[in-house]
Amino acid sequence: MSIQENEKRTYRKRVSTGDLVSFHVAVKQTDLWVSAESNLEQETRDLVFDCRHQLESYISAHPEFATSLSPWPDDPYAPSMVKEMIGVTRDLGVGPMASVAGAIAQYVADGLMEFTGQVIVENGGDIFIRAGRPVTVAILAGNSPLNEKFGLLIPERQMPLGVCTSSATVGHSLSMGIADVACILSSSGALADGAATAVGNRIMQKSDLEKVGEWSNRVKGIIGGVLIVDDRMATWGDIELVKL
């Protein structure tokens, strides 16, 4: 889920990360909230510049990449992060940029693992986690009566893990459906992000929740998910919900 650059990210003030150090890094449209075992602002900034350079260079040569709503053809000459985005969205029916926030979150988290044993990177509501203890991720669902009523309890055995969300009613994610929340878990941040968009696009009415969940459950690499439309919720896969 992406959130407007000038929108106050008040949800960050409610995050508890125990003994980890949290800090903010913003480079152009990339706005990260990072928790690690020490302040790694400079290392994080360097990683953001690196992955943005990959993306911006590719878009400069292929302008349609930035706006395509359809899967992008394989390109053996694309930078590594761009290849990941192309690969994970190929079978989802969405454009490669649907996976960009999750891809950046994982790229930065993976790079920071050289300097810290635990790291949580949040990029506009899309999260990549590697922690030494269970982590609870709140489910934000806008005006739904289920907003912030439940969280996902992420056990250490599932980490590293991407937890990404698309919404037609929260933030400015591009969603063709009506879901308040389409949240997907995967060990690939890019896949979690792209799949959240793909799932959200398929929710046109409340009755779609179950069949869309079944479709998502067949996608290789997805661990589980949560869908919310108004007062209805569907869950599937290896997830545990807890009351907040």
DAQUI-V310313 format. One record per pair of residues at least 24 apart in sequence whose ideal C-beta (glycine too) atoms are under 10 Angstrom apart, sorted by the first residue. I is the first residue (numbers start at 1). J is the second residue. D is the distance in whole Angstrom. If there is no record, write none. Layout:
I|J|D / I|J|D
This chain:
1|101|8 / 1|102|10 / 1|123|9 / 1|124|6 / 1|125|4 / 1|126|6 / 1|127|10 / 1|140|8 / 1|164|7 / 1|165|4 / 1|166|6 / 1|167|5 / 1|170|7 / 1|171|5 / 1|172|9 / 1|173|5 / 1|175|9 / 1|181|9 / 1|182|9 / 1|183|9 / 1|193|9 / 1|196|7 / 1|197|9 / 1|200|9 / 2|29|9 / 2|31|9 / 2|100|9 / 2|101|6 / 2|123|8 / 2|124|4 / 2|125|7 / 2|126|8 / 2|165|10 / 2|166|9 / 2|167|10 / 2|171|6 / 2|172|6 / 2|173|5 / 2|174|9 / 2|193|9 / 3|31|8 / 3|101|10 / 3|123|9 / 3|124|5 / 3|125|6 / 3|126|10 / 3|167|10 / 3|170|8 / 3|171|4 / 3|172|7 / 3|173|8 / 4|31|10 / 4|124|9 / 4|171|7 / 4|172|5 / 5|29|6 / 5|30|10 / 5|31|6 / 5|124|9 / 5|172|10 / 7|31|10 / 7|124|9 / 7|171|7 / 7|172|8 / 9|33|7 / 9|122|9 / 9|124|8 / 9|125|9 / 11|122|9 / 11|125|8 / 11|138|7 / 11|140|6 / 11|148|9 / 12|122|7 / 14|138|8 / 14|148|9 / 14|244|10 / 15|120|9 / 15|122|8 / 15|137|10 / 15|138|9 / 16|135|10 / 16|136|9 / 17|118|9 / 17|120|7 / 17|131|9 / 17|135|9 / 18|118|9 / 18|131|9 / 18|132|10 / 18|133|7 / 18|135|9 / 19|118|9 / 20|116|9 / 20|118|6 / 20|119|8 / 20|120|7 / 20|131|8 / 20|132|10 / 21|116|9 / 22|120|8 / 22|122|10 / 25|108|8 / 25|121|9 / 27|51|10 / 27|52|6 / 27|104|10 / 28|52|7 / 28|56|9 / 29|100|9 / 29|101|10 / 29|104|10 / 29|124|9 / 30|55|10 / 30|100|9 / 30|101|9 / 30|104|6 / 30|105|10 / 30|108|9 / 30|123|7 / 30|124|9 / 31|101|10 / 31|122|9 / 31|123|7 / 31|124|6 / 32|101|10 / 32|104|8 / 32|105|8 / 32|108|7 / 32|109|10 / 32|121|6 / 32|122|7 / 32|123|5 / 32|124|9 / 33|120|8 / 33|121|8 / 33|122|5 / 33|123|8 / 33|124|9 / 33|127|9 / 34|105|9 / 34|108|7 / 34|109|8 / 34|112|7 / 34|116|10 / 34|119|7 / 34|120|7 / 34|121|5 / 34|122|8 / 34|123|9 / 35|116|9 / 35|118|8 / 35|119|7 / 35|120|4 / 35|121|8 / 35|122|8 / 35|129|9 / 35|131|9 / 35|135|10 / 36|109|9 / 36|112|6 / 36|113|9 / 36|115|7 / 36|116|4 / 36|117|9 / 36|118|7 / 36|119|5 / 36|120|8 / 36|121|9 / 36|130|10 / 37|112|10 / 37|115|8 / 37|116|4 / 37|117|6 / 37|118|6 / 37|119|8 / 37|132|10 / 38|115|7 / 38|116|7 / 40|108|10 / 40|111|10 / 40|112|6 / 40|114|10 / 40|115|6 / 40|116|6 / 40|119|8 / 43|108|9 / 43|111|7 / 43|112|6 / 43|114|8 / 43|115|6 / 43|116|9 / 44|108|6 / 44|109|10 / 44|111|8 / 44|112|7 / 44|115|10 / 44|119|9 / 44|121|8 / 45|108|10 / 46|108|10 / 46|111|8 / 47|104|9 / 47|107|7 / 47|108|5 / 47|109|9 / 47|110|9 / 47|111|4 / 47|112|7 / 47|114|10 / 47|121|9 / 48|104|7 / 48|107|9 / 48|108|6 / 48|111|9 / 48|123|10 / 50|79|10 / 50|81|9 / 50|107|8 / 50|108|9 / 50|111|8 / 51|79|9 / 51|80|9 / 51|81|5 / 51|82|10 / 51|100|9 / 51|103|8 / 51|104|5 / 51|105|10 / 51|106|10 / 51|107|5 / 51|108|7 / 51|111|9 / 52|81|10 / 52|104|8 / 52|107|10 / 53|79|8 / 53|81|10 / 54|78|8 / 54|79|4 / 54|80|7 / 54|81|5 / 54|82|6 / 54|83|10 / 54|85|10 / 54|103|10 / 54|104|10 / 54|107|9 / 55|79|8 / 55|81|7 / 55|82|6 / 55|85|8 / 55|96|10 / 55|97|9 / 55|100|7 / 55|103|9 / 55|104|8 / 55|107|10 / 57|82|9 / 58|82|5 / 58|83|10 / 58|85|9 / 58|86|10 / 58|96|10 / 59|97|9 / 64|95|9 / 65|95|8 / 65|96|6 / 65|97|7 / 66|95|9 / 66|96|9 / 66|97|6 / 66|100|9 / 67|95|8 / 67|97|8 / 68|94|9 / 68|95|4 / 68|96|7 / 68|97|7 / 68|98|10 / 69|93|9 / 69|94|7 / 69|95|5 / 69|96|10 / 69|97|9 / 69|98|8 / 69|174|8 / 69|176|9 / 69|197|10 / 69|201|9 / 70|94|8 / 70|95|6 / 70|96|9 / 71|95|7 / 71|96|7 / 71|98|10 / 71|194|10 / 72|96|5 / 72|97|9 / 80|107|9 / 81|106|9 / 81|107|6 / 81|190|8 / 84|188|8 / 84|189|9 / 84|190|5 / 84|191|9 / 85|190|5 / 85|191|10 / 85|193|9 / 85|194|8 / 86|190|9 / 87|188|9 / 87|190|8 / 87|191|9 / 87|194|10 / 88|186|9 / 88|188|6 / 88|189|9 / 88|190|5 / 88|191|4 / 88|192|9 / 88|193|8 / 88|194|5 / 88|195|8 / 88|219|10 / 88|221|8 / 89|190|8 / 89|191|8 / 89|193|9 / 89|194|4 / 89|195|9 / 89|197|9 / 89|198|8 / 90|194|9 / 91|194|10 / 91|195|10 / 91|198|9 / 91|219|7 / 91|220|8 / 92|191|8 / 92|194|5 / 92|195|6 / 92|196|10 / 92|197|8 / 92|198|4 / 92|199|9 / 92|201|9 / 92|216|10 / 92|219|7 / 93|194|10 / 93|197|9 / 93|198|6 / 93|201|8 / 93|202|9 / 94|166|10 / 94|174|9 / 94|176|10 / 94|193|10 / 94|194|6 / 94|195|9 / 94|196|10 / 94|197|5 / 94|198|5 / 94|199|10 / 94|200|10 / 94|201|7 / 95|174|9 / 95|194|9 / 95|197|9 / 96|190|9 / 96|194|8 / 97|174|9 / 97|193|10 / 97|194|9 / 97|197|9 / 98|164|10 / 98|166|8 / 98|173|9 / 98|174|8 / 98|175|10 / 98|190|9 / 98|193|7 / 98|194|5 / 98|195|9 / 98|196|8 / 98|197|4 / 98|198|7 / 98|200|10 / 98|201|9 / 99|126|9 / 99|162|10 / 99|164|9 / 99|188|9 / 99|189|8 / 99|190|4 / 99|191|7 / 99|192|8 / 99|193|5 / 99|194|4 / 99|195|8 / 99|196|9 / 99|197|8 / 99|198|10 / 100|124|10 / 100|126|9 / 100|190|8 / 100|193|7 / 100|194|9 / 101|125|8 / 101|126|4 / 101|127|10 / 101|128|10 / 101|162|10 / 101|164|7 / 101|165|10 / 101|166|10 / 101|173|9 / 101|189|8 / 101|190|9 / 101|192|10 / 101|193|5 / 101|194|10 / 101|196|10 / 101|197|10 / 102|126|5 / 102|127|9 / 102|128|7 / 102|162|5 / 102|163|9 / 102|164|5 / 102|165|10 / 102|184|9 / 102|186|8 / 102|188|8 / 102|189|4 / 102|190|5 / 102|191|7 / 102|192|5 / 102|193|3 / 102|194|7 / 102|195|9 / 102|196|8 / 102|197|10 / 103|128|9 / 103|162|9 / 103|164|10 / 103|188|9 / 103|189|6 / 103|190|4 / 103|191|9 / 103|192|10 / 103|193|7 / 103|194|9 / 104|128|9 / 104|189|8 / 104|190|9 / 104|193|9 / 105|129|9 / 105|162|7 / 105|163|9 / 105|164|8 / 105|189|5 / 105|190|9 / 105|192|9 / 105|193|8 / 106|130|10 / 106|160|8 / 106|161|10 / 106|162|6 / 106|164|10 / 106|186|10 / 106|187|9 / 106|188|7 / 106|189|3 / 106|190|7 / 106|191|10 / 106|192|9 / 106|193|9 / 107|189|8 / 107|190|9 / 108|189|10 / 109|160|7 / 109|162|9 / 109|189|8 / 110|160|8 / 110|189|9 / 113|160|8 / 118|159|9 / 119|160|9 / 120|159|10 / 120|163|10 / 121|162|10 / 121|189|9 / 122|163|9 / 123|164|9 / 123|189|9 / 123|193|9 / 124|164|10 / 124|165|10 / 124|171|7 / 124|172|9 / 124|173|9 / 124|193|10 / 125|163|9 / 125|164|8 / 125|165|6 / 125|166|9 / 125|167|8 / 125|170|8 / 125|171|6 / 125|173|8 / 125|183|10 / 125|193|10 / 125|196|10 / 126|162|7 / 126|163|8 / 126|164|4 / 126|165|7 / 126|166|9 / 126|173|10 / 126|183|10 / 126|184|10 / 126|189|7 / 126|190|10 / 126|192|7 / 126|193|5 / 126|196|8 / 127|154|9 / 127|161|8 / 127|162|7 / 127|163|5 / 127|164|7 / 127|165|9 / 127|189|8 / 127|192|9 / 128|159|9 / 128|160|7 / 128|161|7 / 128|162|5 / 128|163|8 / 128|164|9 / 128|187|10 / 128|188|9 / 128|189|5 / 128|190|10 / 128|192|9 / 128|193|10 / 129|154|6 / 129|156|10 / 129|158|9 / 129|159|6 / 129|160|7 / 129|161|5 / 129|162|8 / 129|163|7 / 129|185|10 / 129|189|10 / 130|156|9 / 130|159|5 / 130|160|4 / 130|161|8 / 131|156|7 / 131|159|6 / 131|160|9 / 131|161|9 / 132|156|7 / 132|159|9 / 133|159|10 / 134|158|9 / 134|159|9 / 134|240|9 / 134|242|10 / 135|159|8 / 135|161|9 / 135|163|9 / 136|240|10 / 136|241|10 / 136|242|6 / 136|244|8 / 137|161|9 / 137|163|5 / 137|165|9 / 137|183|8 / 137|185|9 / 137|242|10 / 138|242|10 / 138|244|6 / 139|163|10 / 139|165|8 / 139|180|10 / 139|181|6 / 139|183|6 / 139|226|6 / 139|228|7 / 139|233|9 / 139|241|8 / 139|244|8 / 140|165|8 / 140|167|8 / 140|170|6 / 140|171|9 / 140|180|9 / 140|181|7 / 140|183|9 / 140|228|10 / 141|165|9 / 141|167|8 / 141|169|8 / 141|170|7 / 141|179|9 / 141|180|4 / 141|181|5 / 141|183|9 / 141|226|9 / 141|228|5 / 141|229|9 / 141|230|9 / 141|233|9 / 142|167|7 / 142|168|9 / 142|169|4 / 142|170|4 / 142|171|9 / 142|180|5 / 142|181|8 / 142|228|9 / 142|230|10 / 143|169|6 / 143|170|9 / 143|180|7 / 143|230|8 / 144|169|8 / 144|170|9 / 144|179|10 / 144|180|4 / 144|181|7 / 144|228|5 / 144|229|8 / 144|230|6 / 144|231|7 / 144|232|9 / 144|233|9 / 145|180|10 / 145|228|10 / 145|230|8 / 145|231|5 / 146|180|8 / 146|181|8 / 146|226|10 / 146|228|5 / 146|229|10 / 146|230|8 / 146|231|7 / 146|232|9 / 146|233|6 / 147|180|8 / 147|181|9 / 147|228|8 / 148|244|6 / 149|228|10 / 149|233|9 / 149|241|9 / 149|243|7 / 149|244|6 / 150|226|8 / 150|228|9 / 150|233|8 / 150|235|9 / 150|241|5 / 150|242|7 / 150|243|6 / 150|244|6 / 151|240|9 / 151|241|7 / 151|242|5 / 151|243|8 / 151|244|5 / 152|183|7 / 152|185|7 / 152|224|9 / 152|225|10 / 152|226|7 / 152|235|9 / 152|239|6 / 152|240|7 / 152|241|7 / 152|242|8 / 153|239|8 / 153|240|4 / 153|241|7 / 153|242|5 / 154|185|8 / 154|223|10 / 154|239|9 / 154|240|8 / 155|238|9 / 155|240|7 / 157|238|10 / 158|185|7 / 158|186|10 / 158|187|8 / 158|223|7 / 158|224|9 / 158|238|7 / 158|239|9 / 158|240|10 / 159|187|9 / 160|187|6 / 160|188|10 / 160|189|9 / 161|185|6 / 161|186|7 / 161|187|6 / 161|188|9 / 161|189|9 / 161|192|8 / 161|223|7 / 162|186|5 / 162|187|7 / 162|188|6 / 162|189|3 / 162|190|8 / 162|191|7 / 162|192|4 / 162|193|7 / 162|195|10 / 162|196|10 / 162|221|10 / 162|223|9 / 163|189|9 / 163|192|7 / 163|193|10 / 163|196|9 / 163|223|10 / 163|225|10 / 163|226|10 / 163|239|10 / 164|188|10 / 164|189|7 / 164|190|9 / 164|191|9 / 164|192|4 / 164|193|4 / 164|194|8 / 164|195|8 / 164|196|5 / 164|197|9 / 164|225|10 / 165|192|9 / 165|193|9 / 165|196|6 / 165|197|10 / 165|200|9 / 165|225|10 / 165|226|9 / 166|193|8 / 166|194|9 / 166|195|9 / 166|196|4 / 166|197|5 / 166|198|8 / 166|199|7 / 166|200|4 / 166|201|8 / 166|203|10 / 167|196|9 / 167|200|7 / 167|228|9 / 168|200|6 / 168|201|9 / 168|203|8 / 168|229|9 / 169|228|10 / 169|229|9 / 169|230|10 / 173|197|7 / 173|200|7 / 174|200|9 / 174|201|9 / 175|199|10 / 175|200|4 / 175|201|6 / 175|202|10 / 175|203|8 / 176|200|8 / 176|201|4 / 176|202|8 / 176|203|9 / 176|204|8 / 177|201|5 / 177|202|6 / 177|203|4 / 177|204|6 / 177|205|9 / 177|208|8 / 177|212|9 / 177|227|10 / 177|229|9 / 178|203|6 / 178|204|6 / 178|205|7 / 178|206|8 / 178|208|9 / 178|229|6 / 178|230|9 / 179|203|4 / 179|204|9 / 179|206|10 / 179|208|9 / 179|209|8 / 179|212|9 / 179|227|6 / 179|228|7 / 179|229|6 / 179|230|10 / 180|227|9 / 180|228|5 / 180|229|6 / 180|230|7 / 180|231|10 / 180|232|9 / 180|233|9 / 181|225|10 / 181|226|6 / 181|227|7 / 181|228|4 / 181|229|8 / 181|233|8 / 182|209|10 / 182|212|8 / 182|213|10 / 182|216|9 / 182|225|7 / 182|226|8 / 182|227|6 / 182|228|8 / 182|229|9 / 183|224|9 / 183|225|6 / 183|226|4 / 183|227|8 / 183|228|8 / 183|235|9 / 183|239|9 / 184|216|7 / 184|219|9 / 184|221|10 / 184|222|6 / 184|223|8 / 184|224|8 / 184|225|5 / 184|226|8 / 184|227|10 / 184|237|9 / 185|222|7 / 185|223|4 / 185|224|5 / 185|225|6 / 185|226|9 / 185|237|7 / 185|238|8 / 185|239|6 / 186|219|9 / 186|220|10 / 186|221|5 / 186|222|5 / 186|223|6 / 186|224|9 / 186|225|9 / 186|237|10 / 187|221|7 / 187|222|10 / 187|223|7 / 188|221|6 / 188|222|9 / 190|221|10 / 191|219|8 / 191|220|9 / 191|221|5 / 191|222|7 / 191|223|10 / 192|221|9 / 192|222|8 / 192|223|9 / 192|225|9 / 194|219|10 / 195|219|6 / 195|221|8 / 195|222|6 / 195|225|8 / 196|222|10 / 196|225|8 / 196|227|10 / 199|225|7 / 199|226|10 / 199|227|7 / 200|227|8 / 202|227|10 / 203|227|7 / 203|228|9 / 203|229|6 / 203|234|10 / 204|229|10 / 205|229|8 / 206|230|7 / 206|231|9 / 206|232|5 / 206|234|10 / 207|232|9 / 208|234|9 / 209|233|8 / 209|234|4 / 209|235|10 / 210|234|6 / 210|236|9 / 212|236|10 / 213|237|9
